[in-house]
């Protein structure tokens, strides 16, 4: 494996020449025949990530992304959807304070597609962990890396990528489907907000079969005959049984199912999934604020019996 080393003297994480380094924020990375994942953005390194006040309070678990009665209408009316998204982004630009977003989920959930759209909408920088690993291996496909080096090796590379991205803000990071299975990866992702794209095995299998199993390293070796959907469904169901307990550690859960009669087979359009994601992130922030406020409001019973106790004003009251 080629080195994944950070050059911390520059301002924006990127991969160039097999190395994870930094480049000026205005630059773009382009790969042949690949839509650029790394977009112009403003990436700031937190001075002390582990003590950053905002990030450390994002610990209320599994805040479901809201789905309202108007969701079905929004799937039909993209002008209205665009307006709603713009309103959400205006609110979140201030409330997020640059907190990074990590997208997790099974194969076929649309992590990479959502990651690019979400980063572009929030003016963040998008990173795809699979693509970063491919670029450090002479652009070999993930399935090829699996075949040549094994899954454990690939997961080691994945963990290294997440570790080196963790200190930075203003990122949307699309992870591999199995990244959640390693506890160390959660220690990196929890510097931001973790979003789980949750879809039924049937929906995910339809998407994967349509794209072709050869692109999926965990499915390519099992693919045989013409029943691509059946092969995908069997494997995805098995993987979900093993991984769901890890996915449930996410901060926000987004349902991929469509409420429109037009998209029941394909699932909700990416723009709708992004809208649900933004709603979930906003709800997460609100829940965190309420939790923090609740901790400030407490009563000490029989305080008069504690003769050595003195009361001082909380610094939080001055915020």
C-alpha positions in Angstrom: 0.0 0.0 0.0 1.2 3.5 -0.8 1.7 5.9 2.0 -1.3 7.9 3.3 0.6 10.8 4.8 -0.7 14.2 5.7 1.1 17.4 4.8 -0.3 19.6 7.5 1.3 22.8 6.1 -1.4 23.1 3.4 -5.1 23.8 3.8 -7.2 21.1 2.2 -6.9 17.3 2.4 -6.5 15.5 -0.9 -4.9 12.5 -2.6 -2.1 13.1 -5.1 0.5 10.7 -6.3 -0.5 7.9 -4.0 -0.3 10.2 -0.9 -3.0 11.8 1.2 -1.8 15.3 1.6 -3.0 18.9 1.5 -3.4 21.4 -1.3 -4.6 25.0 -1.6 -8.4 25.2 -1.1 -9.0 26.6 -4.6 -7.5 23.5 -6.4 -9.5 20.6 -7.8 -8.5 16.9 -8.2 -9.6 15.3 -11.4 -9.4 11.6 -12.3 -9.7 10.2 -15.7 -13.3 9.0 -16.4 -14.3 9.7 -12.8 -16.5 12.5 -11.6 -14.4 14.6 -9.3 -15.1 13.8 -5.6 -12.9 16.5 -4.2 -14.6 19.8 -4.6 -13.6 23.4 -3.8 -14.5 24.1 -0.2 -13.3 25.6 3.0 -11.7 23.0 5.2 -10.6 24.1 8.7 -8.6 22.0 11.1 -10.0 22.1 14.6 -7.3 23.3 17.1 -8.3 20.6 19.5 -10.9 18.2 18.1 -11.3 16.1 21.2 -12.1 19.2 23.3 -14.1 21.0 20.7 -17.3 22.0 22.5 -19.7 21.6 19.7 -18.6 18.3 18.4 -18.4 16.6 21.7 -22.1 17.3 22.4 -23.2 15.4 19.4 -23.9 12.2 21.3 -27.7 11.8 21.4 -28.0 8.6 19.5 -30.2 7.6 16.5 -32.2 10.8 15.9 -34.5 9.7 13.0 -34.7 12.0 10.1 -38.2 13.4 10.1 -40.7 12.3 7.4 -43.9 14.4 7.1 -47.1 14.2 5.1 -45.6 16.5 2.6 -42.7 14.2 1.7 -44.8 12.5 -1.0 -45.6 15.9 -2.5 -41.9 16.9 -2.4 -41.0 13.8 -4.4 -43.3 15.1 -7.2 -42.5 18.8 -6.9 -38.8 19.4 -7.2 -39.2 23.2 -7.3 -40.8 23.1 -3.8 -38.2 20.6 -2.7 -35.4 23.0 -3.8 -37.0 25.8 -1.8 -37.3 23.6 1.3 -33.7 22.5 1.0 -32.5 26.1 0.6 -34.4 27.1 3.8 -32.8 24.2 5.7 -29.3 25.0 4.5 -29.7 28.6 5.6 -30.5 27.5 9.1 -27.8 24.8 9.2 -24.9 26.9 7.9 -24.9 28.7 11.2 -25.8 25.8 13.5 -23.4 23.2 12.1 -20.4 25.4 12.7 -18.4 23.4 10.2 -19.0 20.0 11.9 -18.2 17.2 9.4 -20.8 14.7 8.3 -20.0 10.9 7.9 -22.3 8.8 5.7 -22.6 5.1 6.5 -24.8 2.4 5.1 -25.0 -0.8 3.1 -23.9 -1.2 -0.5 -26.6 0.3 -2.8 -27.7 2.9 -0.3 -26.3 5.7 -2.3 -23.6 7.0 0.1 -21.2 8.3 -2.6 -24.0 10.0 -4.6 -25.5 11.7 -1.5 -22.1 12.7 -0.2 -21.3 14.7 -3.4 -24.7 16.4 -3.5 -24.7 17.1 0.2 -21.2 18.6 0.2 -22.0 20.8 -2.8 -25.2 22.0 -1.1 -23.5 22.8 2.2 -20.3 24.2 0.6 -18.4 21.4 2.2 -15.7 19.2 0.7 -16.6 15.7 -0.3 -14.4 12.6 0.3 -15.2 9.0 -0.7 -13.0 6.6 1.3 -13.2 3.9 -1.4 -12.0 6.3 -4.1 -9.2 7.5 -1.9 -8.0 4.0 -1.4 -8.2 3.3 -5.1 -6.1 6.4 -5.9 -3.4 5.2 -3.5 -3.3 1.9 -5.4 -2.8 3.2 -8.9 -6.6 3.6 -9.4 -7.2 -0.1 -9.0 -10.9 -0.9 -8.3 -11.9 -1.8 -4.8 -12.9 -5.3 -6.0 -9.3 -5.8 -7.4 -7.8 -4.6 -4.1 -9.9 -7.1 -2.2 -8.8 -9.9 -4.5 -5.1 -9.0 -4.4 -4.7 -8.1 -0.8 -7.8 -9.4 1.1 -10.5 -7.7 3.1 -8.5 -7.1 6.3 -5.9 -5.2 4.3 -8.6 -3.0 2.7 -10.2 -2.3 6.1 -6.8 -1.3 7.4 -6.6 1.2 4.6 -10.1 2.4 5.3 -9.3 3.0 9.0 -6.2 4.9 8.1 -8.2 7.2 5.8 -10.8 7.9 8.5 -8.2 8.5 11.1 -6.4 11.2 9.0 -9.6 12.9 8.0 -11.0 13.0 11.6 -9.3 16.3 12.7 -10.8 18.3 9.9 -14.0 20.3 9.6 -16.3 21.1 6.7 -16.2 17.6 5.2 -18.8 15.1 4.0 -17.2 11.7 4.1 -18.8 8.7 2.4 -17.5 5.5 4.0 -17.4 1.9 2.9 -20.3 -0.3 3.9 -18.2 -2.3 6.4 -16.4 0.7 8.1 -18.9 0.6 11.0 -17.7 -2.8 12.1 -14.5 -1.5 13.5 -14.8 0.3 16.9 -11.7 2.5 16.1 -13.5 3.9 13.1 -16.3 5.2 15.3 -13.8 7.0 17.4 -12.8 8.9 14.2 -16.3 9.4 12.9 -17.7 10.6 16.2 -15.8 13.9 15.7 -18.7 14.7 13.4 -22.3 13.7 12.8 -22.9 10.1 11.5 -25.8 9.6 9.1 -27.1 6.1 8.4 -28.8 5.6 5.1 -31.3 2.8 5.9 -33.0 0.8 3.2 -34.7 -2.6 3.0 -32.7 -5.6 1.8 -35.0 -5.8 -1.2 -34.4 -2.1 -2.2 -30.7 -2.4 -1.8 -30.6 -5.7 -3.8 -32.5 -4.2 -6.7 -30.1 -1.3 -6.9 -27.0 -3.4 -6.6 -28.2 -5.9 -9.2 -29.0 -3.1 -11.6 -25.4 -1.7 -11.3 -23.8 -5.1 -11.6 -22.3 -7.3 -8.9 -18.8 -7.2 -10.3 -18.3 -3.8 -8.7 -19.1 -5.2 -5.3 -16.1 -7.1 -3.8 -18.3 -9.0 -1.3 -20.7 -10.1 -4.1 -18.4 -10.6 -7.1 -17.1 -14.0 -5.8 -20.6 -15.3 -5.2 -22.2 -14.1 -8.4 -23.3 -16.9 -10.7 -26.0 -17.4 -13.3 -28.6 -14.9 -14.2 -30.2 -14.4 -10.7 -28.2 -11.3 -9.8 -31.0 -10.0 -7.6 -31.3 -13.3 -5.7 -27.5 -13.4 -5.1 -27.5 -9.7 -4.0 -30.5 -10.1 -1.7 -29.1 -13.2 0.0 -25.8 -11.5 0.8 -27.2 -8.2 1.7 -29.7 -9.8 4.1 -26.9 -11.7 5.8 -24.6 -8.6 6.1 -27.4 -6.5 7.5 -28.0 -9.1 10.2 -24.4 -8.7 11.2 -24.0 -4.9 10.8 -27.3 -3.4 12.0 -26.1 -3.3 15.6 -23.2 -1.1 14.4 -25.3 1.1 12.1 -27.6 1.8 15.0 -24.8 3.8 16.7 -25.4 6.5 14.1 -26.6 10.0 15.1 -29.2 10.3 12.3 -31.1 7.6 10.5 -32.5 8.3 7.1 -35.1 6.1 5.4 -34.4 5.4 1.7 -37.9 4.2 0.9 -40.1 6.3 -1.5 -43.5 7.7 -0.5 -44.3 8.3 -4.1 -46.0 5.7 -6.3 -43.5 6.4 -9.0 -40.3 5.4 -7.2 -41.4 2.5 -5.0 -38.9 0.1 -6.8 -36.0 2.5 -7.0 -36.5 4.2 -3.6 -36.5 7.9 -2.9 -34.6 10.2 -5.3 -31.2 11.4 -4.0 -32.5 15.0 -3.6 -35.3 13.7 -1.3 -32.8 11.7 0.7 -30.7 14.8 1.1 -33.7 16.7 2.3 -34.5 14.0 4.9 -30.8 14.0 5.9 -30.8 17.8 6.4 -34.0 17.5 8.5 -32.4 14.7 10.6 -29.3 16.8 11.2 -31.3 19.8 12.2 -33.4 17.6 14.6 -30.1 16.2 16.0 -28.7 19.6 16.7 -32.0 20.6 18.4 -32.0 17.5 20.5 -28.4 18.2 21.6 -29.3 21.7 22.6 -32.2 20.5 24.7 -30.1 17.8 26.3 -27.4 20.4 27.2 -30.0 22.8 28.6 -31.6 20.0 30.7 -28.2 19.3 32.3 -28.0 23.0 33.3 -31.4 22.8 35.1 -31.1 20.8 38.3 -32.0 21.0 42.0 -29.9 20.1 45.0 -32.2 18.6 47.6 -31.4 19.4 51.3 -28.7 21.8 50.3 -29.0 23.6 53.7 -27.6 20.4 55.3 -24.4 20.7 53.3 -22.6 23.3 55.4 -19.4 23.1 53.5 -21.1 23.7 50.1 -21.0 27.0 48.4 -22.9 28.1 45.2 -21.2 29.9 42.4 -22.6 31.1 39.1 -22.1 28.6 36.2 -19.9 29.8 33.4 -22.6 28.4 31.1 -25.0 31.1 32.2 -22.7 33.8 30.7 -22.9 32.2 27.2 
